[in-house]
């Protein structure tokens, strides 16, 4: 049986721009959907095409709980967690190999 990971991720339109937090079982495919405008209505409306943060989980429930936790954070905390993982706010999609 193949091991499956789950991901919590954050998309944006520019450094310190609008943020979208989501959860998925296929990060490369979901990011591609956002980039091509078939992701969520919110990401399409605000042009959120840059993957700036993600975390991997072995358990979907843990990923969903982490997504809810991050969504409840003040914006400054989200910016801080992105800055620690990705200080240059690079598009991490290119690192996924998907």
Number of C-alpha atoms within 10 A of each C-alpha: 3 4 5 11 16 20 24 24 22 24 25 22 17 16 16 14 12 15 22 18 17 20 22 18 18 13 22 17 15 18 25 17 16 21 19 12 16 13 17 14 11 12 22 16 9 14 18 24 24 22 25 24 25 19 15 17 16 13 13 18 11 15 23 18 13 18 19 15 10 19 15 11 10 9 13 10 12 18 16 12 14 19 16 11 13 15 13 11 18 15 16 16 19 10 9 10 6 11
